Amino acid sequence: MSAQIHAFLCLQDNIGVLIHDPNTGACAAIDAPEEEAILAALAEKGWTLTDILVTHRHSDHVQGIDGLKRRTGCRVVAPAKAREAVPSADVWVGEGDGVLVGTLEARVLETPGHCADHVSYWFEQDRALFAGDTLFTLGCGRMFEGTYADFWKSLQRLAALPDNTQVYCGHDYTLSNARFALAADPDNAALKARVRQAEQAKAEGRFLVPSTIEQEKATNPFLRAGELSVAKTVHKEGAAPVEVFQSLREWKNTF
């Protein structure tokens, strides 16, 4: 049986995710934004927490770790570069490492840009990517550390995954991302349709997570920095895609 995945809201706009192995009963939380919300989701599904997979060190992704570890005895897997910020982790990981959740296997991809220690977890067999704050539905994270070239490289790595990869991100910023995307790529018909889906989902109390790599490549302006239509919007016709990406990200910071 394949992985079972459940996404739910934590805090104000964080997205909590559980990935469950029905073969062994193992279950991992991707990050730990809010202890009580994760415990409620576990109770709702009837799953037992065995692992926490940390994407990066920011407090809204790690603040529930200690409480969950005390209450469940779960193993905590965290980026080696976030060692000081997540001292209670049991396993430190970096580029190319494998992580097992029961029989489900993830590969660790270092995806710096939002912050230097950021990693994503790629469950290839289950076509599931847990991208944290690197890639959002219709957007990407704010850059706090490193260079735009680093961030662009991280996004290109994720965009190169199979089109049917399901993308689970760390926040529900979809409608604000959608407004920016329409400004950056106003003639994109696929984007307009995606925005309508996002608005309907919001009205029904849902959110557009997971997305897919195929959908993001078609509608996310930060993955479309190589498209002439997007480059024109930021007056960067003929520039390298990384320069277009930088202009887009800096514009989004003020949007």
C-alpha positions, 0 to 999 in steps of 0.5 A: 500500500502507498503512503497516506498523506493528510494536510491541515492548517496550523497556527494562522496559515502554516500547513501541517502534514502527516505522512503515514505508512499503512504497512507498518503504522509509522507516521511522520509530521513534516515540521512541527508548527503547533503541537495541539493541531498535530495531535488533533490531526493524529487523533482524527486519522487514528495514526501514531506519531513516530517521526518529525521531519524538519525542513528548516529552523524557523520557529513556526516550523519547529516550536512544537517539536519538544512537546511532541517528542515528550508526549510521543517519544518520536524521532526527530530528523533535522537538517545538519545545518540547523543543529543549533536551532533544533538541539533535540533532534536525533538524526541530522541529514544533508544532501542525498541522505535517505530517511525512512518512515516505516517502509516509505523512503525519502531523499533529502534535497538541500534547497537553500534560499529561504534560509541556508539550512533548508531541506526538502524531502522527496518521496520518489516512490509516492511522488510526494515532495515536502518543500517547506518554505522553498516552493509554495502553491503559486509562489516561493518563500522570502529570501533571508539568506544566501544568494538569488542564484542559490534560491533559483538553483533550488527552485530549478531542482524542484521543477525538474522532478516528475510533473505528477509530483505532489507538492506540499508546502509549509504555508497557505499563502495561495490567494496573496500569491495568486494576486502577485502571480496575476500581476507578474503573468497577466496573460496566462490562461492557466494561471487565471483558471488556477486562481479561480480554483483557489478562490473556490477552495477558500470559499469552501474552507479548503486550500490548494495543497497539494499542488503538482510540479506540472501545475507550478511550472505552468502557473507559478511566476517564480518557476516561469522566470525564463518565459519572455512574458514574465521577463517583460513584466519586470523589464528584463527582456533578454536577461538571464532567468536568475535576474528575472527571478531576483526582480520578481522576488524583490517586487513580491517583497513590496507587493 
